[in-house]
Amino acid sequence: MKVLIPSPLLSYTGKSEVDASGATLTELLADLDHQYPGLRFRVINEQDQIRPHMRFFINGEQVFDLAHPLRTTDAVYLVQALSGG
């Protein structure tokens, strides 16, 4: 499936859209980390939770559960929240 990568993580992938597979978000992240080592750590913390500044959208809907099931036709968007004043 296609995964849209935010600009701050392009140093890992080199492109804004990549292909990855997995039956859940956890498996998808494992595949992404296999292809692009270090990427998962920028998205998931040491407690296996989504980092506060990261968001997942699947087919336009925000998802908070890493066990969320995926289909091969899903569009996955990884979004990094901006902060500042």
Rosetta blueprint (number, residue, H / E / L):
1 M L
2 K E
3 V E
4 L E
5 I L
6 P L
7 S H
8 P H
9 L H
10 L H
11 S H
12 Y H
13 T H
14 G L
15 K L
16 S L
17 E E
18 V E
19 D E
20 A L
21 S L
22 G L
23 A L
24 T E
25 L H
26 T H
27 E H
28 L H
29 L H
30 A H
31 D H
32 L H
33 D H
34 H H
35 Q H
36 Y L
37 P L
38 G L
39 L H
40 R H
41 F H
42 R H
43 V H
44 I E
45 N L
46 E L
47 Q L
48 D L
49 Q L
50 I E
51 R L
52 P L
53 H L
54 M E
55 R E
56 F E
57 F E
58 I E
59 N L
60 G L
61 E E
62 Q E
63 V E
64 F L
65 D L
66 L L
67 A L
68 H L
69 P E
70 L L
71 R L
72 T L
73 T L
74 D L
75 A E
76 V E
77 Y E
78 L E
79 V E
80 Q E
81 A L
82 L L
83 S L
84 G L
85 G L
